[in-house]
């Protein structure tokens, strides 16, 4: 047996050799084990603090008797429901094990050696990870005040460009681009280049200038829109998301989609969640109120933050954020350090329930006071 360090690394695909594994936010269970504290607040992963709707939980319980059977591989009922809700044909919908799964299908379909993908600085870390893993080249465009620079993106397009990833709003900055900007961008982009518009936080945005990507997709066949049930619908643990695209693109994605990539519980839960409009409204209202609380907290502490359209807020601590993150952990508060996004002085804070936001605000004030004394 060959036990030399790096032996198997040399055998791996070249795109993997310089990649680091994706590092998720700290699980609440891990901090419980480390500290023995059960009174913890997790504001690290942009989850819905309300949890899933009650009716969805009841439906999941009723599905337990069918767990010995494979799920509907074609997801007929959920696709029909999404088709009616979104006013798109079922053959335009691709379901995934979370929207990350859909993003991977898109990347595997169109990216490889000799091609390139364009992303913005501070983009969702999965875009560069997928691009590099597939041996494609990554082109990163610098942001302007954390906003995507679409003019520079257009100027960076080459004959090797296959895909442009654009999160709207973006994670971790919360910034977004307007309908006017997207339309101008699409009108000036060659139709042979795919634009992946990641709308994971779509439901939280409240602005007349914000574009509905699925509405725009009707005019641009090279536009692919991804959304998820993980955020506003409270189903992050069930991992279900989807894309809406030209049927030909959806067909190509389905050729590499894993059979039964969405499980039975997820299909039932997502279908019911679409009808939970009161729950969705409550989730959005709690987020709006929590956002105001965090903005006020940061303003009182004289901290700069990036205005956000998502369910999180990213704050600039004007110093390395890791020691402050660790001090917050000791107080039972989990937030997200984001040095991996090129923001070592920032923390991303998810919006929680009122008492959770209050605990974070008090804890941050105490931690910063200790650092300053």
C-alpha beads as a LAMMPS data file, in Angstrom:
LAMMPS data file: protein, C-alpha beads

373 atoms
372 bonds

1 atom types
1 bond types

-500.0 500.0 xlo xhi
-500.0 500.0 ylo yhi
-500.0 500.0 zlo zhi

Masses

1 110.0

Atoms # bond

1 1 1 0.000 0.000 0.000
2 1 1 1.361 3.401 -1.000
3 1 1 0.988 5.805 1.922
4 1 1 3.010 8.710 0.561
5 1 1 1.392 12.046 1.297
6 1 1 -0.068 13.536 -1.883
7 1 1 -0.015 10.270 -3.842
8 1 1 -3.732 10.283 -4.587
9 1 1 -3.773 14.038 -5.043
10 1 1 -1.572 13.555 -8.103
11 1 1 -4.070 11.067 -9.505
12 1 1 -7.045 13.403 -9.042
13 1 1 -8.439 15.643 -11.765
14 1 1 -6.205 18.691 -12.157
15 1 1 -9.012 21.097 -11.270
16 1 1 -9.282 19.581 -7.793
17 1 1 -5.641 19.807 -6.840
18 1 1 -5.678 23.424 -5.661
19 1 1 -9.185 23.419 -4.209
20 1 1 -10.072 23.449 -0.527
21 1 1 -13.308 21.744 0.585
22 1 1 -16.322 23.967 1.122
23 1 1 -16.440 24.941 4.784
24 1 1 -20.017 25.373 6.055
25 1 1 -21.041 27.474 9.026
26 1 1 -20.445 26.032 12.476
27 1 1 -23.291 23.626 13.378
28 1 1 -25.148 24.397 16.575
29 1 1 -24.676 20.764 17.645
30 1 1 -20.899 21.140 17.484
31 1 1 -20.886 24.172 19.755
32 1 1 -23.208 22.340 22.159
33 1 1 -20.693 19.482 22.354
34 1 1 -17.756 21.842 22.828
35 1 1 -19.300 24.032 25.525
36 1 1 -22.062 21.932 27.056
37 1 1 -24.286 24.981 26.600
38 1 1 -27.791 24.253 25.296
39 1 1 -28.920 27.878 25.250
40 1 1 -27.369 28.815 21.917
41 1 1 -28.343 31.169 19.120
42 1 1 -27.343 30.291 15.561
43 1 1 -27.306 33.221 13.148
44 1 1 -24.773 31.773 10.731
45 1 1 -26.445 30.000 7.808
46 1 1 -29.234 32.281 6.561
47 1 1 -31.916 29.849 7.714
48 1 1 -35.539 30.711 8.416
49 1 1 -35.722 31.139 12.225
50 1 1 -39.406 30.092 12.250
51 1 1 -38.617 26.555 11.107
52 1 1 -40.931 24.753 8.640
53 1 1 -44.686 25.417 8.515
54 1 1 -46.743 23.187 10.829
55 1 1 -48.788 21.717 7.975
56 1 1 -45.599 20.702 6.213
57 1 1 -44.326 18.956 9.337
58 1 1 -47.586 17.031 9.616
59 1 1 -47.398 15.970 5.973
60 1 1 -43.840 14.737 6.403
61 1 1 -44.936 12.569 9.327
62 1 1 -47.711 11.095 7.193
63 1 1 -45.213 10.146 4.489
64 1 1 -43.115 7.867 6.723
65 1 1 -44.958 4.743 5.615
66 1 1 -43.743 5.245 2.045
67 1 1 -40.029 5.531 2.827
68 1 1 -39.314 2.021 1.555
69 1 1 -40.261 3.188 -1.944
70 1 1 -38.207 5.343 -4.286
71 1 1 -39.478 8.891 -4.820
72 1 1 -41.111 10.004 -8.046
73 1 1 -38.005 10.503 -10.182
74 1 1 -39.844 12.910 -12.464
75 1 1 -41.371 14.903 -9.579
76 1 1 -44.616 15.130 -11.541
77 1 1 -46.829 16.801 -8.916
78 1 1 -44.293 19.354 -7.703
79 1 1 -43.376 20.311 -11.257
80 1 1 -47.049 20.755 -12.110
81 1 1 -47.547 22.985 -9.101
82 1 1 -44.460 25.065 -9.853
83 1 1 -45.535 25.254 -13.484
84 1 1 -48.903 26.730 -12.513
85 1 1 -47.448 29.047 -9.864
86 1 1 -44.668 30.407 -12.063
87 1 1 -46.545 30.259 -15.375
88 1 1 -43.846 28.199 -17.086
89 1 1 -43.960 24.847 -18.865
90 1 1 -43.061 21.811 -16.703
91 1 1 -40.270 20.883 -19.123
92 1 1 -38.520 24.139 -18.204
93 1 1 -38.151 23.080 -14.553
94 1 1 -35.215 21.114 -13.170
95 1 1 -35.311 20.015 -9.532
96 1 1 -32.267 19.464 -7.377
97 1 1 -31.033 18.445 -3.958
98 1 1 -30.971 22.108 -3.016
99 1 1 -30.228 24.777 -5.612
100 1 1 -26.533 23.873 -5.246
101 1 1 -27.319 20.593 -6.978
102 1 1 -28.909 22.494 -9.858
103 1 1 -25.894 24.808 -10.078
104 1 1 -23.627 21.783 -10.285
105 1 1 -25.721 20.267 -13.070
106 1 1 -25.448 23.504 -15.035
107 1 1 -21.699 23.696 -14.528
108 1 1 -21.156 20.049 -15.477
109 1 1 -23.245 20.540 -18.603
110 1 1 -21.438 23.589 -19.969
111 1 1 -18.036 23.986 -18.294
112 1 1 -14.783 22.105 -18.767
113 1 1 -11.160 22.557 -19.861
114 1 1 -10.800 25.285 -22.453
115 1 1 -13.889 27.186 -21.259
116 1 1 -14.325 29.895 -18.670
117 1 1 -16.926 31.215 -16.248
118 1 1 -17.225 34.789 -15.009
119 1 1 -18.101 35.681 -11.413
120 1 1 -18.085 38.812 -9.297
121 1 1 -15.714 39.433 -6.427
122 1 1 -17.244 38.269 -3.111
123 1 1 -19.560 35.886 -4.969
124 1 1 -21.132 32.755 -3.493
125 1 1 -18.197 30.407 -2.942
126 1 1 -19.833 27.497 -4.796
127 1 1 -19.431 29.210 -8.198
128 1 1 -15.607 29.261 -8.161
129 1 1 -15.515 25.816 -6.559
130 1 1 -17.554 24.244 -9.374
131 1 1 -15.709 26.107 -12.102
132 1 1 -12.251 25.120 -10.934
133 1 1 -13.237 21.539 -10.113
134 1 1 -14.337 21.056 -13.730
135 1 1 -11.054 22.366 -15.098
136 1 1 -12.554 25.564 -16.486
137 1 1 -10.916 28.948 -15.995
138 1 1 -12.387 31.418 -13.517
139 1 1 -12.592 35.123 -14.323
140 1 1 -13.340 37.287 -11.283
141 1 1 -14.597 40.836 -11.812
142 1 1 -13.937 43.389 -9.096
143 1 1 -17.025 44.886 -7.515
144 1 1 -17.779 48.577 -7.113
145 1 1 -18.899 49.284 -3.560
146 1 1 -19.699 45.565 -3.296
147 1 1 -22.014 45.881 -6.321
148 1 1 -21.445 43.630 -9.386
149 1 1 -19.798 45.578 -12.197
150 1 1 -21.846 44.436 -15.189
151 1 1 -20.072 46.764 -17.636
152 1 1 -16.695 45.241 -16.781
153 1 1 -18.255 41.795 -16.951
154 1 1 -19.375 42.442 -20.536
155 1 1 -15.904 43.680 -21.472
156 1 1 -14.369 40.497 -20.043
157 1 1 -16.362 38.132 -22.250
158 1 1 -14.267 36.087 -24.704
159 1 1 -14.945 33.282 -27.162
160 1 1 -14.130 30.860 -24.324
161 1 1 -16.798 32.251 -21.989
162 1 1 -19.629 29.778 -21.457
163 1 1 -21.304 30.947 -18.273
164 1 1 -21.760 33.972 -16.027
165 1 1 -22.873 33.420 -12.431
166 1 1 -24.837 36.275 -10.881
167 1 1 -26.534 35.988 -7.495
168 1 1 -29.350 38.460 -6.984
169 1 1 -29.248 39.243 -4.082
170 1 1 -25.687 38.128 -3.567
171 1 1 -24.481 36.032 -0.666
172 1 1 -22.629 37.176 1.476
173 1 1 -22.970 40.883 0.633
174 1 1 -26.759 41.111 0.200
175 1 1 -26.339 43.492 -2.750
176 1 1 -28.568 43.253 -5.815
177 1 1 -28.884 44.605 -9.343
178 1 1 -31.967 46.258 -10.767
179 1 1 -34.276 45.128 -13.539
180 1 1 -32.993 47.918 -15.790
181 1 1 -29.380 46.810 -15.245
182 1 1 -30.148 43.148 -15.945
183 1 1 -32.064 43.936 -19.135
184 1 1 -29.277 46.167 -20.438
185 1 1 -26.739 43.473 -19.570
186 1 1 -28.674 40.706 -21.314
187 1 1 -29.283 42.853 -24.389
188 1 1 -25.540 43.387 -24.829
189 1 1 -24.454 39.820 -24.125
190 1 1 -24.020 37.196 -26.885
191 1 1 -26.904 34.721 -26.735
192 1 1 -24.414 31.845 -26.749
193 1 1 -23.346 32.668 -23.172
194 1 1 -25.471 31.401 -20.303
195 1 1 -26.331 33.708 -17.434
196 1 1 -27.161 31.859 -14.224
197 1 1 -29.303 34.179 -12.112
198 1 1 -29.250 32.750 -8.598
199 1 1 -32.361 34.000 -6.767
200 1 1 -32.045 32.033 -3.538
201 1 1 -33.255 35.080 -1.554
202 1 1 -35.872 36.209 -4.065
203 1 1 -38.804 36.120 -1.618
204 1 1 -37.159 38.546 0.802
205 1 1 -36.602 41.405 -1.638
206 1 1 -39.031 44.309 -1.436
207 1 1 -38.325 46.777 -4.227
208 1 1 -40.146 47.688 -7.416
209 1 1 -36.762 47.885 -9.161
210 1 1 -35.921 44.274 -8.359
211 1 1 -36.216 41.965 -11.387
212 1 1 -38.236 38.747 -11.445
213 1 1 -35.781 36.485 -13.222
214 1 1 -38.427 33.996 -14.311
215 1 1 -40.384 36.775 -15.962
216 1 1 -37.218 37.926 -17.751
217 1 1 -36.394 34.367 -18.804
218 1 1 -39.280 34.514 -21.286
219 1 1 -37.298 37.073 -23.291
220 1 1 -33.824 35.562 -22.956
221 1 1 -33.302 31.895 -23.807
222 1 1 -29.768 31.995 -22.402
223 1 1 -31.008 33.033 -18.939
224 1 1 -31.295 30.306 -16.280
225 1 1 -32.939 31.168 -12.960
226 1 1 -32.337 29.137 -9.801
227 1 1 -34.403 29.313 -6.612
228 1 1 -34.666 27.343 -3.404
229 1 1 -37.035 26.217 -0.657
230 1 1 -34.185 26.441 1.878
231 1 1 -34.571 30.070 2.876
232 1 1 -37.975 31.759 3.109
233 1 1 -39.877 28.448 3.011
234 1 1 -37.888 27.019 5.935
235 1 1 -36.861 23.698 4.343
236 1 1 -33.056 23.946 4.392
237 1 1 -32.662 20.505 6.004
238 1 1 -34.653 18.819 3.242
239 1 1 -32.421 20.226 0.481
240 1 1 -34.683 21.109 -2.429
241 1 1 -34.297 23.761 -5.092
242 1 1 -35.031 24.232 -8.765
243 1 1 -34.193 26.084 -11.942
244 1 1 -36.278 27.492 -14.765
245 1 1 -34.620 27.502 -18.161
246 1 1 -35.063 26.994 -21.860
247 1 1 -36.398 23.408 -22.295
248 1 1 -33.310 22.435 -24.288
249 1 1 -31.062 23.461 -21.391
250 1 1 -33.306 21.598 -18.945
251 1 1 -33.111 18.503 -21.132
252 1 1 -29.319 18.625 -21.158
253 1 1 -29.237 18.991 -17.370
254 1 1 -31.563 16.027 -16.980
255 1 1 -29.100 13.870 -18.933
256 1 1 -26.614 14.153 -16.076
257 1 1 -29.075 14.519 -13.204
258 1 1 -28.765 11.696 -10.708
259 1 1 -31.854 9.430 -10.552
260 1 1 -34.023 10.220 -7.514
261 1 1 -31.907 13.266 -6.637
262 1 1 -34.840 14.712 -4.676
263 1 1 -36.263 12.572 -1.889
264 1 1 -39.914 11.808 -1.129
265 1 1 -40.151 13.989 1.969
266 1 1 -38.732 16.979 0.101
267 1 1 -41.224 16.584 -2.746
268 1 1 -44.178 16.500 -0.358
269 1 1 -42.871 19.351 1.792
270 1 1 -42.068 21.677 -1.109
271 1 1 -45.427 21.106 -2.761
272 1 1 -47.277 22.024 0.437
273 1 1 -44.949 24.910 1.281
274 1 1 -45.967 26.678 -1.929
275 1 1 -49.465 27.086 -0.469
276 1 1 -48.279 28.457 2.888
277 1 1 -48.667 32.118 1.964
278 1 1 -49.417 33.239 5.530
279 1 1 -46.244 31.535 6.736
280 1 1 -44.267 33.154 3.939
281 1 1 -45.682 36.555 4.829
282 1 1 -44.814 36.061 8.503
283 1 1 -41.268 34.995 7.572
284 1 1 -40.778 38.122 5.497
285 1 1 -42.245 40.396 8.194
286 1 1 -39.967 38.923 10.886
287 1 1 -37.009 39.374 8.557
288 1 1 -37.863 43.014 7.852
289 1 1 -38.176 43.827 11.539
290 1 1 -35.008 41.927 12.431
291 1 1 -33.088 43.715 9.710
292 1 1 -34.001 47.073 11.278
293 1 1 -32.815 45.879 14.694
294 1 1 -29.413 44.782 13.371
295 1 1 -28.990 47.960 11.325
296 1 1 -29.702 50.023 14.441
297 1 1 -27.288 47.909 16.481
298 1 1 -24.451 48.408 14.023
299 1 1 -25.172 52.129 13.719
300 1 1 -25.113 52.551 17.507
301 1 1 -21.792 50.704 17.630
302 1 1 -20.453 52.927 14.835
303 1 1 -19.937 49.934 12.528
304 1 1 -20.312 50.049 8.771
305 1 1 -22.564 47.416 7.199
306 1 1 -23.508 46.478 3.652
307 1 1 -27.214 47.208 3.001
308 1 1 -28.825 43.851 2.302
309 1 1 -31.890 42.588 0.434
310 1 1 -31.572 39.062 1.846
311 1 1 -32.162 37.539 5.282
312 1 1 -28.725 38.474 6.604
313 1 1 -26.530 41.496 7.126
314 1 1 -22.770 41.738 6.666
315 1 1 -20.916 44.068 9.014
316 1 1 -17.420 45.526 8.796
317 1 1 -15.643 45.306 12.167
318 1 1 -12.652 47.335 10.950
319 1 1 -10.336 44.634 12.306
320 1 1 -9.804 40.924 11.835
321 1 1 -13.201 39.402 12.532
322 1 1 -12.035 35.979 13.729
323 1 1 -11.261 36.911 17.380
324 1 1 -14.648 38.613 17.681
325 1 1 -16.359 35.606 16.112
326 1 1 -14.680 33.320 18.660
327 1 1 -15.653 35.595 21.548
328 1 1 -19.260 35.522 20.379
329 1 1 -19.088 31.719 20.349
330 1 1 -18.161 31.805 24.021
331 1 1 -21.358 33.738 24.639
332 1 1 -23.386 31.120 22.764
333 1 1 -23.814 33.128 19.558
334 1 1 -22.882 31.589 16.198
335 1 1 -22.402 33.959 13.258
336 1 1 -20.372 33.527 10.067
337 1 1 -16.805 34.738 9.492
338 1 1 -16.367 35.288 5.762
339 1 1 -12.650 35.549 5.103
340 1 1 -13.120 32.848 2.437
341 1 1 -15.125 35.448 0.483
342 1 1 -12.261 37.937 0.638
343 1 1 -13.807 39.812 3.582
344 1 1 -11.593 39.007 6.601
345 1 1 -12.821 42.004 8.610
346 1 1 -16.499 41.171 8.162
347 1 1 -19.066 38.942 9.831
348 1 1 -22.289 37.824 8.168
349 1 1 -25.212 37.742 10.586
350 1 1 -28.467 35.966 9.724
351 1 1 -31.712 37.552 10.848
352 1 1 -33.233 35.609 13.746
353 1 1 -36.293 35.832 15.945
354 1 1 -36.618 39.027 18.006
355 1 1 -35.086 37.560 21.173
356 1 1 -32.208 36.066 19.162
357 1 1 -31.437 39.379 17.483
358 1 1 -31.490 41.041 20.889
359 1 1 -29.095 38.479 22.370
360 1 1 -26.706 38.979 19.486
361 1 1 -26.850 42.769 19.815
362 1 1 -26.063 42.645 23.533
363 1 1 -23.305 40.069 23.053
364 1 1 -21.632 42.021 20.248
365 1 1 -21.688 45.210 22.301
366 1 1 -20.058 43.409 25.235
367 1 1 -17.427 41.719 23.065
368 1 1 -16.447 44.940 21.313
369 1 1 -16.266 46.740 24.659
370 1 1 -13.831 44.098 25.921
371 1 1 -11.678 44.453 22.806
372 1 1 -11.522 48.210 23.201
373 1 1 -10.683 48.209 26.930

Bonds

1 1 1 2
2 1 2 3
3 1 3 4
4 1 4 5
5 1 5 6
6 1 6 7
7 1 7 8
8 1 8 9
9 1 9 10
10 1 10 11
11 1 11 12
12 1 12 13
13 1 13 14
14 1 14 15
15 1 15 16
16 1 16 17
17 1 17 18
18 1 18 19
19 1 19 20
20 1 20 21
21 1 21 22
22 1 22 23
23 1 23 24
24 1 24 25
25 1 25 26
26 1 26 27
27 1 27 28
28 1 28 29
29 1 29 30
30 1 30 31
31 1 31 32
32 1 32 33
33 1 33 34
34 1 34 35
35 1 35 36
36 1 36 37
37 1 37 38
38 1 38 39
39 1 39 40
40 1 40 41
41 1 41 42
42 1 42 43
43 1 43 44
44 1 44 45
45 1 45 46
46 1 46 47
47 1 47 48
48 1 48 49
49 1 49 50
50 1 50 51
51 1 51 52
52 1 52 53
53 1 53 54
54 1 54 55
55 1 55 56
56 1 56 57
57 1 57 58
58 1 58 59
59 1 59 60
60 1 60 61
61 1 61 62
62 1 62 63
63 1 63 64
64 1 64 65
65 1 65 66
66 1 66 67
67 1 67 68
68 1 68 69
69 1 69 70
70 1 70 71
71 1 71 72
72 1 72 73
73 1 73 74
74 1 74 75
75 1 75 76
76 1 76 77
77 1 77 78
78 1 78 79
79 1 79 80
80 1 80 81
81 1 81 82
82 1 82 83
83 1 83 84
84 1 84 85
85 1 85 86
86 1 86 87
87 1 87 88
88 1 88 89
89 1 89 90
90 1 90 91
91 1 91 92
92 1 92 93
93 1 93 94
94 1 94 95
95 1 95 96
96 1 96 97
97 1 97 98
98 1 98 99
99 1 99 100
100 1 100 101
101 1 101 102
102 1 102 103
103 1 103 104
104 1 104 105
105 1 105 106
106 1 106 107
107 1 107 108
108 1 108 109
109 1 109 110
110 1 110 111
111 1 111 112
112 1 112 113
113 1 113 114
114 1 114 115
115 1 115 116
116 1 116 117
117 1 117 118
118 1 118 119
119 1 119 120
120 1 120 121
121 1 121 122
122 1 122 123
123 1 123 124
124 1 124 125
125 1 125 126
126 1 126 127
127 1 127 128
128 1 128 129
129 1 129 130
130 1 130 131
131 1 131 132
132 1 132 133
133 1 133 134
134 1 134 135
135 1 135 136
136 1 136 137
137 1 137 138
138 1 138 139
139 1 139 140
140 1 140 141
141 1 141 142
142 1 142 143
143 1 143 144
144 1 144 145
145 1 145 146
146 1 146 147
147 1 147 148
148 1 148 149
149 1 149 150
150 1 150 151
151 1 151 152
152 1 152 153
153 1 153 154
154 1 154 155
155 1 155 156
156 1 156 157
157 1 157 158
158 1 158 159
159 1 159 160
160 1 160 161
161 1 161 162
162 1 162 163
163 1 163 164
164 1 164 165
165 1 165 166
166 1 166 167
167 1 167 168
168 1 168 169
169 1 169 170
170 1 170 171
171 1 171 172
172 1 172 173
173 1 173 174
174 1 174 175
175 1 175 176
176 1 176 177
177 1 177 178
178 1 178 179
179 1 179 180
180 1 180 181
181 1 181 182
182 1 182 183
183 1 183 184
184 1 184 185
185 1 185 186
186 1 186 187
187 1 187 188
188 1 188 189
189 1 189 190
190 1 190 191
191 1 191 192
192 1 192 193
193 1 193 194
194 1 194 195
195 1 195 196
196 1 196 197
197 1 197 198
198 1 198 199
199 1 199 200
200 1 200 201
201 1 201 202
202 1 202 203
203 1 203 204
204 1 204 205
205 1 205 206
206 1 206 207
207 1 207 208
208 1 208 209
209 1 209 210
210 1 210 211
211 1 211 212
212 1 212 213
213 1 213 214
214 1 214 215
215 1 215 216
216 1 216 217
217 1 217 218
218 1 218 219
219 1 219 220
220 1 220 221
221 1 221 222
222 1 222 223
223 1 223 224
224 1 224 225
225 1 225 226
226 1 226 227
227 1 227 228
228 1 228 229
229 1 229 230
230 1 230 231
231 1 231 232
232 1 232 233
233 1 233 234
234 1 234 235
235 1 235 236
236 1 236 237
237 1 237 238
238 1 238 239
239 1 239 240
240 1 240 241
241 1 241 242
242 1 242 243
243 1 243 244
244 1 244 245
245 1 245 246
246 1 246 247
247 1 247 248
248 1 248 249
249 1 249 250
250 1 250 251
251 1 251 252
252 1 252 253
253 1 253 254
254 1 254 255
255 1 255 256
256 1 256 257
257 1 257 258
258 1 258 259
259 1 259 260
260 1 260 261
261 1 261 262
262 1 262 263
263 1 263 264
264 1 264 265
265 1 265 266
266 1 266 267
267 1 267 268
268 1 268 269
269 1 269 270
270 1 270 271
271 1 271 272
272 1 272 273
273 1 273 274
274 1 274 275
275 1 275 276
276 1 276 277
277 1 277 278
278 1 278 279
279 1 279 280
280 1 280 281
281 1 281 282
282 1 282 283
283 1 283 284
284 1 284 285
285 1 285 286
286 1 286 287
287 1 287 288
288 1 288 289
289 1 289 290
290 1 290 291
291 1 291 292
292 1 292 293
293 1 293 294
294 1 294 295
295 1 295 296
296 1 296 297
297 1 297 298
298 1 298 299
299 1 299 300
300 1 300 301
301 1 301 302
302 1 302 303
303 1 303 304
304 1 304 305
305 1 305 306
306 1 306 307
307 1 307 308
308 1 308 309
309 1 309 310
310 1 310 311
311 1 311 312
312 1 312 313
313 1 313 314
314 1 314 315
315 1 315 316
316 1 316 317
317 1 317 318
318 1 318 319
319 1 319 320
320 1 320 321
321 1 321 322
322 1 322 323
323 1 323 324
324 1 324 325
325 1 325 326
326 1 326 327
327 1 327 328
328 1 328 329
329 1 329 330
330 1 330 331
331 1 331 332
332 1 332 333
333 1 333 334
334 1 334 335
335 1 335 336
336 1 336 337
337 1 337 338
338 1 338 339
339 1 339 340
340 1 340 341
341 1 341 342
342 1 342 343
343 1 343 344
344 1 344 345
345 1 345 346
346 1 346 347
347 1 347 348
348 1 348 349
349 1 349 350
350 1 350 351
351 1 351 352
352 1 352 353
353 1 353 354
354 1 354 355
355 1 355 356
356 1 356 357
357 1 357 358
358 1 358 359
359 1 359 360
360 1 360 361
361 1 361 362
362 1 362 363
363 1 363 364
364 1 364 365
365 1 365 366
366 1 366 367
367 1 367 368
368 1 368 369
369 1 369 370
370 1 370 371
371 1 371 372
372 1 372 373
